[in-house]
């Protein structure tokens, strides 16, 4: 069973990716120099894995792969110390090895320099040997140690080159993905521009080709209602139904036009007093305020926004609060504002109406979304228009429950002198 250290050693060996791979000119040159330094004809660079010794490159003989049990280098390489044997037959640990006994070879002189990583893991050894007895000086042994360090440096350089190659490939793949994403984004932008252009054209068609004829229809229905009077109750009933349908159509067209303008009209932000825009919105809604209490914070701040669009935003939100009242209590609407953590201004329009179920608070800002479609009290365009206006001011909008019951619409707008984030 492999020890934890052996598992880490094998992992370090495989990380270099050297086993069963070509040695390369540089490693072959180092092995040849090692043989020259030792003054012998044969040398090898051995790597040792779990079960075998792989002679990565050799000089003076044909390399091969043998079992780890038959390896001379495997005997002491994990000690990290150089093994120097002028005659291997005299060392009991090597005398019976097949490389010494003649089964594989008749090695006499033998030097093995372990290849130990900076983390302390022995990968194999630089080995010089000869079939005759031979001795080396201390300087020769030191130079062999130096060559072992050169080999480790070449190992590390090859590993780093492989890592860099993998990183480069990953970066290239990510770059290709980004290019595809940019191309898709460009196509989406082009499609949005085309869609916006069509929406502007649609707004023109609606305002002229639908709204104008509908006004004519409504006018003739009024005339028919006057003619019918009380003389023909059934006809009067039909005419009244047609008039209501025409009215609903006119209101839907108006809502769609507001939605289109909110997304396509020029947005020209400027410092503007929020309190003034609230007053203007309430003036526009004076016919619907009757019976309701509208409380406006005294010190509403100055915001950076397009006055026309923000006024439309406030008018839609306050109008909704006045329209959707609770039958259980008098209508109350409160408009407040405060600094947001990111430096923008957070505005709240809170009512005490029937409220919006939690599961529908996100989808009410979608086009044509309605909390209670059966009620027939709206077209589901107003909050979508509000979302568009807030988006154009780089803000956020969401619905939450008013303490005590009702709905609070909260949205953010830029502060003066602060660029939109």
N, C-alpha and C positions, 0 to 999 in steps of 0.2 A: 504494500500500500504506500503510495507516495506521501511524503511529508508535506506540510504547508510550504516549507522553504523550497522543496523540489518543485512544487506546483508553480511557485512564483518564478523560479529559475527557468522552467520550461516556457512560461508565459513571456519572460524577457527574451528568450532565445527566438521564439516564434515571432515576436514583435519586430525583429530585425528582418524577417523574411528572407533568410539566407539559405536555408535548407533546400537542397534539390534545385538551386538556382545557379546560373553561371557565376563564377567568381569575379570575372572582370580583369582587365589588364593590370590595374593597380595592385590588387591583392596577389595576383600571380607574380608580379615584380617583387613584392615584399618577400614572398617565400623564396624566390631565387636569391635575393640578397641575404636572407637568413642562412642559406646553405653556404654562400660565399664567406660570410662572417665566421661560421663554424668551421670552415675548411673541409666540408664533407660534400659528397655528391647528391645527397638526398635530403629533402625536407618536405613537410606537409602542413597544411592548415586544417585542423580537425574541429568539427562541431559535434557535440554529443547531446542527443535528445534522450528520451525516456528509455529507448531500447537499442539504439544503434550509434555507431560512430560514422559520420559522413566526412570523407576526405574532400573538402571543398575544392582545394587545388593542391597540386603536388609538383615537385621538380625532381628529376632523376629516376622516377619510376611511375608506373601506371596506377592512378588512384582507384580506390574502390570503397564500398560500404561494407562494414562488418558489424557484428553484434557488439553491444556495449560490453558484454561480459568478456569478449576477446580483446578489447581495446587496452593498449598499454597506457594511453593518456587518461583513460577513465579511472585508473587506480587511485591517483592522487590529485587530479585537476581541481577538485572542489576545495582543496586546502588553500588554494590561491598562491602556493609557493612553487618556485622553480624546482624541477627535479633534474639533477645532473648525475648521470651514471656513466663513467668511462667504460665500464663493462657490466652490462645488465645482468649477466649470469651470476654475478656476485651478490645481487640483492634478492632475498627470498620472495619479495612481493612480485618480482618480474621474472624470476628464473624459469618458472613453469609456463609463462605466457606463450601462446602459439607463434607470436612474432619473434620470439627469442629461441624457441625450441627447434625451429626449422619447419614447422607445419605450414606457416605462412611465409616466414622469412627467418634469417639468422642474425637478428639485430644484436650488436655488441654495444657500441657507443650510442647513448640516448640522452637527449635533453628535451624537456617539455616545459614550455612557459605558458601557464594558464592565462586565458583571455577573460579577465574579470571586469565586469561593468562597474561604473562608479557606485552603483547601488549594492555591489557585493555579490553579483550572480556570475558564476563561472559558466561560460558558453562553450568552451572547448579549449584548444591549446595550439600554440605554434611549436611544431616539433621538428627537430633535426636529429638525424641518426646515421649510422654507418654499420656495415657488417664487420668492421674491424675495431679493435679497441682504440680509443682516441681521447685526448684530453684538451680542455679549453682553459684559457686564462680568465682571470676575474673580469678583465675589460671585455673580452668576447661575450661572456655571460651577461654583462651589463648591456651590451649592444643588442643582444637578443631580447632582453626585457624592453628596450626602447622600441624595437620592431613590433613587439606585441602591442605596445601602446599605439603605434601607428595603425596597426590593423584595427584596433578598437575604434580609433578616430574615423577610419574609413567605413567601418560598420555604421557608426553613428551618422556619418554624412549620407550614407545610402538610405538609412532609415528616415532621416529628415527630408531627403529628396522625395522619398515615397509619400511621406506625410504632406509635404508641400504640394506634390502632384495631386493628391486626393483633395486637398483644400482648394487648389486651383480649379479642379474639375467641379467641385461643389459650388465655388464662386461662379464659374462659367454657367453651371446649370441654373443657379439663382438669377444670374444676369439674364439668361434666356427667359426664365419665368417672368422676371420684371418687364422685359421687353414685350412679352405676350400680354402681361397685365396692362402695360401702358397702351399697347395697341387696342386692347379691349376697352380700356378707359376712354381712349380717343374715339373709338366707335360709339361708345355709350354717350359721350358728350355730343358727338355729331347727331346721334339719334334724338337726344334731348332737344338739341337746337331745332332739328326738323319738327319734332313734336310740338315745341313751343311756337314755332312759326305756324303750324297747322292750327294750334289752339288760338292764336291771334286771329287767324283767318276765320276760324269757327266763331269767335266772339263777334267779328264783324257781320258774319252771316246771321247769327242769332239776333244781334241788335237791329238789323235792318229787315232781313227776309222773314224772320219769325215774329219779332216783337211788333213790328208795324202792322202786319195783317191781323195779328191777334187783337190789337187795339181796335181795328175796324170791326172785327167780329164782336168784341165786347160792346162797341157802340151800337151795332145793329140789334144785339140782344136787349139792350136797354130800350131801344125803340119798340121792339116787339113786346117787351114787358108792359110798356105804356099802352100799346094798342090792345093787348089782351085784357088788361085790367082785371076786374072781378067777373067779367062776362064769361070767361072760359077758364075755370080753375085748373083743369088738367094741363092746358097749354101753358098757363102761368107757372105751374110746377115744373114742367119740362124746361121752360126758359130759365127759371131760377137755377136748376141743376146745371144747365149749360154755362150759365154765368159764373157759378162757383168753380166749375172745371176750368174755365178761361182764366179766372183769377189765380187759381193754383198754378196754371201754366205760366202766367205772367210773373208770379213770384219766383218760380223755379228759374225762369230765364234771367231774372234780375240777380238771383243767387249765383248762377253760372257765370254771368258777366263779372260779378264781383270777384269770383274765384280766379277768372282769367286775368283780370286787371291786377289782382294782388300778386300774381306771379310774373307778369310781363310789363307792367307799368314801370317807368324809371323809378329807382329807389334813391332818393337824394337825402341822406341823413344830415341832420343839423341839430344843434342844441335847441331843445324845445321844452317848455314847462309842461310836465305831465298833467298838472292840475288844469291847465287851460284846455288840453285835449279832452279831458274828462268832461269839463263843462260843455264843450261843443258837442260831444257825443250825447250827453243828457239832453241838450237842446234838440238834437235830431230825434230823440226818443220821447219827447215831452208828451206825446199822445198815449204812450204805453206806461208811463210812470204812475198814473192815477191809482191811488190806493196803496202804493208801495212806499216804503221808507228807504231812501238811498243815502248812505253815510259815506262821505268822502274825507279821507285823511287831510288835515289842514296843511301839512308841510310836505305834500307830494314833491318829489325831486325833479330836477331837470334831467332829461335823458337825451341820448344821441339817436335820433330816429327820423324817418321820413314822416312829416306831420300828417299827410293825407293817409298813408297806410296805417300808422298807429291809431289815428282817429277811427278808421274803419275797424281795426282790431278791437278797440274799446267799445265801439258801438255794437259790434256783434256779440261780445261777451256780456255786456250789460243788458243788451236786448234779450239774450237767452235767459239771463237770470230773472228778468221781469216777466218773460213769457211763460217759463215753466215754474209756476208757483205751486205751493202746497195748499191743499184745501183745508188743512188743519190749523194754519196759523197765518197771520198777516205777513205779506211779503216784505223781506228786508234784504237789502243788497249793501255790501260794504266794499269799498275800494281802498286798498292800502299799498304801501311800497316800502322797501327797506334795502340796504346794501346787501348784495350777495357775496359769498366768500371769495369769488374770483374777481371782484371789483365791479361787476355789473350791477344793475338795479333789478331787484325781483319785485314784480307787481302781482297783486292778488285781487281777484274779483270773486267775492264769496257771497253765496246766497243761502237761504234757509228753505229751499224748495225740496222736492221729493228725492233729490240726489241721483247719483249714477252708480249702479252696482259695481263692485270692485273689479269683477272680471271684464267689464266693458269700458273701464276708464282709459285704456290705451287705444282701443279701436274707435272711440268716438271721434278721433281726429282723422279717421280715414274718410275718403270721399263717399258720400251717400250713406254713411253709417248712422243709424238711429237707435236710441235706447229702446223706444217703444214704437215700432213702425205702424202698429195697428191704430195708434192714436191719431195719425195723419196730421200732426201739428207742425211738421217741418220736412225739409228735403235732405237733411244730412250733409249740407254743403258749408254751413256757417263755420263750424269748428275746423273744417279742412282749410277754409280760407284763412282762419286765424293761424293755423299751423304754417301756412305758406308765408304769411307776413312775418312771423317770428323767425322762421328759417332765413328769410332775406336779411334779417338783422343779426344773424349768427347767434340766435338765442335758443332757449329750450322752453317747451310748454308742456304741462301735464295737468291732469285732473286729480283731485283728492277730495276726501270727505271734509265738510265743514264741521267743526266741533258742535255737537248738538243736533246735527242733521243738515243736509243740503250738500251743495257742490261748491268747491273752491277751485277756480282755474288759476294756476300760477304760471307766470312766464317771465323771462329775463330779457332786458334790453341793455344796450351799451350805455355806459356813463359818458358824459361829455369829455372829449379829449382822449378817450381810451379806445385804441383800435380794436375792432372786433376780433375775437380769438377763434 
